[in-house]
Amino acid sequence: PPIHIHHAHVYPYDYDEMQTKIGNQYVRDMFHHHVLVQSHGDSECKFEEGGTSCLLEQLPDDQGYRIVKSRGLNGDFELNDVRPVNSPELNFFVDIAILWTTRKKIETTFLQMGAPIIGNAWMTYHFPLDPHTNFIYYNFTNKMLGSGELSNYILHTHMSLLDSVYIFKGPLVYSAIENFRKKRKKKIPYIFECHGENITDAKKEILSLAAGSLNAELICEATKPSVQLQCSDSLNIGCAYIDKRVDFNCRSPARFEANETLVVLAFNRVRNTSTVPLTRHSSPQRLAVMSPWGYGYSGEQHTILRADFVSDKARQGKMGPSAGDGEKDLSSGNYAPPSLFLYKPWPTAADDMMTLNPNLNLREEMLRNCELDISFKADSLFWEKL
């Protein structure tokens, strides 16, 4: 503070190069968001845990991200001045430092898995801003990188909306969680209060289903959000809880075999805040300012998993040179892009709560998906009194 990093991204190539050098038969989506270096609001640690020193990401000396004849690194960022309105003009700078070498290193991929999209915001899903709890899940199967190890995990999510996140691997974890939803014949994000359930009991059931499936293994968990109260001046005016790096407990390194599946399971909690009266009582025009995408009534959440991946082939020094073409590297067994960002559709596409249709009324769809007689536009909601 007073500058808040919403996001700062550096890419190994420009967009066209990423399509060619990273894209292949499994990576043909319209977004090539293969971030190599990143910083977000939740990248910084709490003061007592290192603060801005946590913005430094460092590989072991024998590892490196292999970049092949790049026309130049590319980047984008959004920085917010969080001082009170009418504060004096402030000059500030962005400093990005990257160490590089031409020496051969163990080829490492910054692997990232993004939550599916609801609405049209970037890797974002939506749910009501009225106090409630919900959960979502998605998976990623390792079809490209071969067997190897995961380490240096990073979870990116909006802490003010987080309850907890769990990362499992196992062949039947995903279907076990799917059975919870299918048994209820409901859509996701699954809002527990809409269906007469509570997060405490439901989370126990969902985690038991996941952990009890065949050869399931829990490799990461974040059991609570990480925020810190920060004020923009000595008068304690303009104070706010700011996202900080979450305590993400992971097995590091963890084996990740070829064709093995990771499942990301996220529970969210919208807390009673000063924004709640706005969501219930304000006009649609006033509500529009609650969301940069104009939905207003809905909260926006990310659940993005990032980790460094090193294949056994790379670890053994057997990775051949890159052809500078993702498809050719995949065919030759030398696919080790510096970064790889992957997207996953929601479970059972036909049951998606919403689509990419920009004309979709998110508020009405959320209301229709709530079967109990407790409309989100009510003046008081029963679970606020619990």
MOHU-V567484 format. One line per field, one symbol per residue. ss: DSSP state (H for helix, E for strand, C for the rest). phi: phi as a letter, one per 40 degrees, with the letter a starting at -180 (. if undefined). psi: psi as a letter, one per 40 degrees, with the letter a starting at -180 (. if undefined). A space follows every 10 residues. Layout:
BEGIN
ss = ???
phi = ???
psi = ???
END
This chain:
BEGIN
ss = CCEEEEEEEE ECCCHHHHHH HCCECCECCC CCCCEEEEEE HHHCCCHHHC HHHHHCCCCC CCEECCCCCC CCCEEEEEEE ECCCCCCCCC CCCCCCCCCC CCCCCEECEE EEEECCCCCC CCCCEEEECC CEEEEEEEEE ECCCCCCEEE EEEEEEECHH HEEEEEEEEC CCHHHHHHHH HHHHCCCCCE EHHHHCCCHH HHHHHHHHHH HCCCCCEEEE EECCCCEEEE CCCCCCCCCE EEECCCCCEE CCCEEECCCC EEEEEEEEEE CCCCCHHHHH HCCHHHHHHH CCCCCCCEEE ECEEEEEEEE EHHHHCCCCC CCCCCHHHHH HHCCCCCCEE EEECCCCCHH HCCCCCCCCC CHHHHHHHCC CCCCCCCCCC CHHHHC
phi = .ccbccaabb bcacdcccdc cbcaccbbcc bbbcccbaab dcccccdcbh fcccccbbcd dcbaccbbfc cicbaaabbb cccddgccdb cabbbbbbca acccbccbbc cbbbccbbgb ccfbbbaccc dabaabaaba bcbbcgcabb afcbbbaccc bcbabbbbbi cbcccccdcd ccccfbbbdc cdccbgbbcc cccdcccccc cccdfcacba abcacbbacb bcaccfbgca cbdbcccbcb cbcbcbcdgc bcbbbbbbbc ccbcccdccc bccdcccdcc bccgcgcbcb bbbbbbacbb cdccccgbcc cccgadcccc ccgbcaccaa bbbbccdfdc cdcabccccc cccccccccb cccbdcccca bccccc
psi = iehhhdihih idiidddddd ddiadegfie hgfghdhihi dediiideee bedeehhhii deiihhhhfi eiiiiiihhh heiiieiiih hiihhhhhhi ieihihhihg hhhiiihhaf ihfiiiiiei hiiiiiiiih hgedeiiaii ifihhhihde ehdihhhiii dedddddddd dddefiiihh hdddffiidd dddddddddd deihfihhei iheiihihhi ieieefifii hhhihighhi hhihihihei hihhhhhihh ihieeddddd eiidddddee heeedcdiih iighhiihhh iddddefehi iieehddddd deefhgidih hiihiihgde ehdiaeheeh gdddddddeh diggieeidi hdede.
END
